[in-house]
């Protein structure tokens, strides 16, 4: 009896399976070539979630030295958040020796000056055209070299980016060199200090004549960072509060997690002009679990 029953059911199940559409392929990271002006030969990787929004936001996620776009994609939580909220992610890859981004040359530190920032903005414009992305919702985040590039892109292209989240970065212009070197030991060691006005002038000088809105900034740093030392965190706060015209006195201080001290400047809400999170006892190892989600909230991307 049972054999007869299964003998009738199995052909039916087989026929239904043949009629059913194949399961949708999961979204995957895709390399894009020929995306536009790219003076330093960066590579572009793009992640478009299956549930991409009709007019999606764009997040540029910039890797650390020795890293790559694919490594930053697989090693951070941003892609899973894109799956949830429908935004597109661009992962640039540096191709020079050491795989660091150029945050130090005179070309990199001015609007349309050349080098890596020009290539990254070409990636953004390509994604906007290809996916009907919202030009008012373009964001950038990055770790270490990518955190420094986050500062650079917000300084060079305030007309492109609405906000940034820099993990373990340094202020815009801090890493500047004129001898062709890509490394600035004084900045890395946290020994360069300037007034808020002087730091702000460096940002304003990157795009002379620009009078539009300035992007908001979220900053993250571990207190025990031995690579890009912790004093850089305070210098970044000085810079971006000056650029955004808000007080250096926090409007709110709290502890979202036991080792995090969060200060907000210019407002108390989730999208304050400047938000800074100091991570007690942590070295050069950000972001870790939960930090990407906090950056997405700061950008306002955690709602469709």
PyMOL commands that set and color helices and strands:
alter all, ss='L'
color gray80, all
select helices_A, chain A and resi 2-19+69-75+78-85+115-131+145-156+185-188+196-206+231-243+291-299
alter helices_A, ss='H'
color red, helices_A
select strands_A, chain A and resi 29-32+43-48+58-62+88-93+138-143+163-167+216-222+252-254+260-265+274-279
alter strands_A, ss='S'
color yellow, strands_A
deselect
rebuild
show_as cartoon
